[in-house]
Amino acid sequence: MMKKRYILPFVLLALSSCSKDFLNQKDPNAVTINDYFKSENDVLLAVNGLYQSLRSGSTLGESSTLYNEERADNTGRNDNQSNAGEPFQFNDFSLLPSNTYLKTHWSAMYAAISRCNVVLSHVDDVTFSSDELKGRYVAEAKFVRALLYFHLVRKFGDIPLSTVQVTSKEQADELAFREKEPVVYQQIIKDLTEALSSDIPNTQHDYVVGRASKAAINAVLGQVYLTLGTTQTASAAENLAKAEQYLNAAYQLRTFGKLNEIPYTEVFDVSKKKTCKELIFQVEYKQGDQNYSSSIARNSQAKGETVNSKYPSTGVGEVVKLDLIKDYEQGDLRKDFSVKFAKDPQVNDWFVTKFRDNSDGAGTNGWGGNDWILIRYADVMLLLAEAKYHLGKEGEAIALLDEVRQRSGLPAYATSMLNTAYRTKYPTLKDAILHERRVELAFENQRWFDLIRNYNAQELVSYFKTKNQADYGNAKISNISTKDRYYPIPFDEFKLDPERMYQNPGY
């Protein structure tokens, strides 16, 4: 069975047919998709493969920060030479359609979506012992597909949309056009709504850690509606009401009382990752395993430091923008846990310490056991606060905001607004919530999405141009323009059909 699991993804590369008879003969050692799905266990292994696809740094895994945090104002790199030139483009607002990292991200995301489509196209081939189990697997595939499309549509805008297994070049060509954003969002909502109708357990702890749950589905669906409600003028009030509904549904599924029952450090404690009640959905990594371990602790660590890992770093780690460092309030407990200044002359900068595994299990190779957290309750609570703010329920929004601040050792919002410095930096409740999300969720791949949800293209330019270049590193703030709201379509995709795969404006 393990052989089938590893063969399945690669079969996707050979789906188109050939007219030559001698090429149509079956390889007796190969397993085709049509021959693969025979039992419930085959479907389970295929669904496991969907979660495995999320581990990649080219999709949504721990090293995918290039496509979010480095695009935003939290982290970046100062080396714009040699191999670092292309990654540097993301933070420098000089991103080119020919960027190979951009193309890799696009291709990997669609490869993962293709896996989902294969499962959903073949699940009816198998006789299940119960309709509930079948429905659960279908729900998981739809959840993963919706999550992938949600990330893509926010980055690229109009994108190709496929919900079926592609079996020929002709079919692929037919589907290779950019569908409008509203249509993509309709499909995302359809997938998530249908996934909710299954008997999938309420939490991952009721099911399997690292798998979908009703809490996770509600959380993503709520964020989808919040994104629509704040970025689309059509049906804004209705979408915001639904955002509140689904985010509240996720919040009500928590198995703790107040957030301060769970120390901030415990959220990222490798030894607590299977039991921490704040975690809603995470990508799993295996400590001590060369192939399936986490490398975020060692890769984040700067030369001369040992806080993250026993691995002796020789680089600068994950460089933090001074702009973010200055956004931490005095007394914020999250700061000392999340960032540290490295004094080594080669570094002389701030680096990320939020993701640690200094255990003997990870060893000097730095084969860590950190899971990559995609959804947790502080995130949901602040999204819910944002929805309530837009609905005019400021008191309820502030109560959620205060709960997050209390855990961090900070004063309540009302008290903080009496402080001139705080009030000047965050004059509105909207500003305060956005600030809280920045410091609470720093380095967790939320920042770019938070910015484009709260600012339109012109406002985004204005926001970045208020920053101090000296706090932003070598990346030039002056490069930003309204085109940077979206990524460019990878050049190889655009050139295949410039009319149907039209480029985003400004590229």
Summary of the structure (lengths in Angstrom):
residues: 507
radius of gyration: 22.8
end to end distance: 46.7
largest distance: 79.8
contacts: 1690
relative contact order: 0.12
helix: 53%
strand: 5%
